[in-house]
Amino acid sequence: MNQPSREDLTARDDLLRLAAEHRLDIARGRIRRTSSRFCLGVEHGDYNGTELFGVGTDRFIWMAYKPSGTRQVRLFSRNFPDDGVIAFELGRVPPPRSPECADSWARFPYGVDHILSKAGYRLAKGFDAVLSGNIPGGGMSRSASLTLNLILTFFEVNGIEEKDGMKVVDLAQAVENEYIGSPCGKLDQIMIYYAREGKGAHYQPKERSVAHVALGSGAPEFRIISLDTGTVRPGLEKSTYKVRRAECEELVRMAAPEFKISSLADVRDPQLLGRILARFGASHPHLCDRLKYIFGAQERFYRMLAAWKSGDIATVGALFRQDGLGLRDDYRISGPELETMCDIVRTIPGVYGERMLGGGDKGASGAIVAASAVDAVRAAVETAYPRSRPEYAGRFAVHVCRVVDGIAVFDGML
């Protein structure tokens, strides 16, 4: 079992207070903690078939839970207090994409129950739980962290051992795709489930395998920073993400018969890229722009991975910055507040690279920063961002993060 940090102990105290207030029995139960993630490449590559690389970061969801001895599941979230206690009997949840829970976080535990039952897992034991999290909304995968936490808890309480990690990833994706209606890929779930302290997770889609890659020993001391713009991003099913995914799929359908591709990731040769652009550039320039981003991001990916292995954080950051420009100009998935954050921190010496994070439109940007530059970054954002975006003056935040394990379980804390 894991050893709790001071932050874990503070979260524990909060969870105990919430449990008492809402009459949920978690005494002598467990706490499961799931992380956020920071993608180093390729953002939006999962549904386009590319390799992926990222790390777990120390913004978390904590869930304290204990089997109830009944078929009832009862949960309360500090982050969504207006929803009150979510209570249901196993196997009795609303059907997928139900309007009655579309705007409630209840759609996540409902979705886990639905997907696990559909997949043939026998759920007979319920539990009481309280949750608390500090993952910014939009950009650091709060929904994937929550879904994984719930799935692993349902499994544990019901004595289910699922040793295939990619199966767990598939189930978490299905909760969002099938039940909620969010067209997410697998990037977020992979980066969190496989995250290891001090290492990056390298996913290869053809083998459906993950390798853990240690940071090179010569790396300078650096920090990963999430720059929460204070904006509220709608679910992926309501955002530009859905549009971009459909555009990529449309180009694949058009190009497949002539160019024999099954995803945009198949376009790796410059000559093949040139032929596709010549064929569709005039009639579908916006679709070709999406391809140009994926092509460039794949080329940068292998340079980034080599730089990580050698500890060359300056190059990792420079490529991260180039990815951001491609996401802004070719993929067109960024947003004005996200780019304001990037513009501010780009001016600070010691910032290796910056770009928007996650699904796009709203949420958070991210930066890779020399440890010595963290205070300057924070000061610049706190001064310049509210001047540029006064409507978010009281809502933005700067999160300085460490690379951590994605999943941790704590005994003896409750």
C-alpha positions, 0 to 999 in steps of 0.5 A, spaced: 500 500 500 502 507 498 504 512 504 499 518 504 502 525 503 500 531 507 495 533 502 492 526 502 491 527 509 488 533 508 483 530 503 482 524 508 479 529 513 475 533 508 472 526 506 470 524 513 467 531 514 463 530 508 461 523 510 459 525 517 454 530 514 451 526 509 450 520 513 455 515 509 458 510 512 466 509 510 469 508 517 475 503 516 474 503 509 479 505 504 481 511 499 483 510 492 486 516 489 487 517 481 491 523 478 490 528 472 495 527 466 499 531 462 500 529 455 507 530 451 504 528 445 500 527 441 495 531 443 488 529 439 493 523 436 489 517 440 483 517 435 487 518 429 492 512 431 498 515 433 503 513 438 502 517 445 506 519 451 505 523 457 505 523 465 501 523 471 501 529 475 499 531 482 492 534 481 487 528 484 481 525 485 480 522 492 474 517 493 473 514 500 469 508 500 466 502 504 462 496 502 455 497 504 453 490 505 447 491 500 446 492 493 445 500 494 451 505 491 451 511 495 456 517 493 457 524 495 462 529 491 464 535 494 465 538 487 458 537 485 454 539 492 448 541 489 447 534 486 446 531 493 447 524 495 447 520 488 443 513 490 441 507 486 441 500 486 446 496 482 443 494 475 437 500 476 440 506 472 437 510 467 439 508 460 445 511 456 445 518 454 439 520 459 436 527 459 435 526 466 442 525 468 446 529 462 448 535 467 449 531 473 456 528 475 451 522 477 452 520 469 459 517 471 457 512 476 451 510 472 455 509 466 460 505 470 454 500 472 451 500 465 458 498 462 460 493 467 454 490 467 454 490 459 461 487 459 458 481 463 461 483 470 457 481 476 455 486 480 452 484 487 455 489 492 454 496 493 458 501 497 458 508 500 463 513 498 465 520 498 469 524 493 473 530 493 478 533 487 482 538 485 483 537 478 482 543 473 476 542 469 478 542 462 485 540 460 488 535 465 482 529 464 478 530 470 473 525 467 477 520 465 480 520 473 473 519 476 471 514 471 477 510 472 477 511 480 469 508 480 471 502 475 477 500 480 472 501 486 466 497 483 471 491 481 474 491 488 468 491 492 465 486 488 471 481 488 473 482 481 480 482 478 481 484 471 489 483 470 488 486 463 490 494 464 488 495 457 481 492 458 480 497 464 482 503 459 477 500 454 471 500 459 473 507 461 472 509 454 466 506 453 463 509 459 464 516 456 463 514 449 457 509 450 453 512 456 455 519 456 455 520 449 462 524 449 467 522 443 473 521 447 479 517 445 483 513 450 489 518 451 487 520 458 485 513 460 492 510 458 496 516 461 492 516 468 492 508 469 499 507 467 502 513 470 508 512 474 512 517 478 518 519 475 517 516 468 513 517 462 508 512 459 509 510 451 503 507 448 504 504 441 497 502 438 498 497 434 501 492 439 496 496 445 502 496 449 505 501 454 512 502 456 515 506 461 520 511 459 525 514 465 527 521 464 534 522 462 539 522 468 542 529 465 535 533 465 535 539 469 530 541 475 524 543 471 516 543 473 510 542 469 505 547 470 497 547 468 494 554 467 487 554 468 484 559 465 478 559 469 473 558 463 468 552 463 469 547 458 463 543 455 463 536 455 467 533 449 460 531 446 458 539 446 465 542 443 469 543 437 473 536 439 467 532 436 467 537 430 475 535 429 474 528 430 469 528 425 473 532 420 479 527 421 474 521 420 471 524 413 478 525 410 480 518 412 474 516 408 475 520 402 482 518 402 482 511 403 480 508 397 485 511 393 491 512 398 490 505 402 490 509 409 485 507 415 487 513 419 491 519 419 497 516 423 498 512 416 500 518 413 508 518 415 511 519 408 512 526 405 510 524 398 504 521 401 502 527 404 504 531 398 499 527 394 493 527 399 494 534 399 494 535 392 488 531 391 484 534 396 487 541 398 483 545 394 476 542 395 477 541 402 483 545 405 480 545 412 480 537 412 488 537 410 490 542 415 488 537 420 492 532 416 498 537 416 498 537 424 498 530 425 503 529 420 508 534 423 506 532 430 508 525 429 514 527 426 516 531 432 513 525 437 520 521 436 524 527 437 521 529 443 521 521 446 529 521 444 530 528 448 526 525 454 530 519 454 536 523 454 534 528 459 534 534 454 528 538 457 529 544 453 528 540 446 522 537 449 519 544 451 521 547 444 517 541 441 511 542 446 511 549 443 511 547 436 505 542 437 501 548 440 502 552 434 500 547 430 494 545 434 492 553 434 493 554 427 492 547 423 488 543 428 484 549 430 482 546 437 485 552 441 481 558 444 482 565 446 483 564 453 488 558 452 492 562 447 492 568 452 495 564 457 500 561 452 502 568 450 503 571 457 508 565 459 512 565 452 515 571 454 518 569 461 526 566 460 526 559 463 519 557 460 521 551 455 514 551 451 507 552 452 500 550 449 493 548 450 491 542 453 486 537 452 480 537 448 480 544 446 476 551 446 476 552 454 480 549 460 487 549 461 494 551 458 500 547 460 507 549 460 514 546 461 518 550 465 525 551 469 524 550 476 528 557 477 522 560 473 516 558 476 515 564 481 516 569 475 511 565 471 506 565 477 507 573 477 506 574 470 500 570 470 497 573 476 499 580 473 497 580 466 491 575 465 486 578 469 488 585 465 487 581 459 481 577 461 478 581 466 471 577 466 476 571 469 480 575 474 477 571 480 477 564 477 484 562 474 489 558 477 496 556 476 498 549 478 505 547 479 505 539 478 510 533 479 510 527 475 506 521 480 503 514 480 496 514 476 493 510 481 494 509 489 490 506 494 491 507 502 489 503 508 488 505 515 486 512 514 479 512 515 
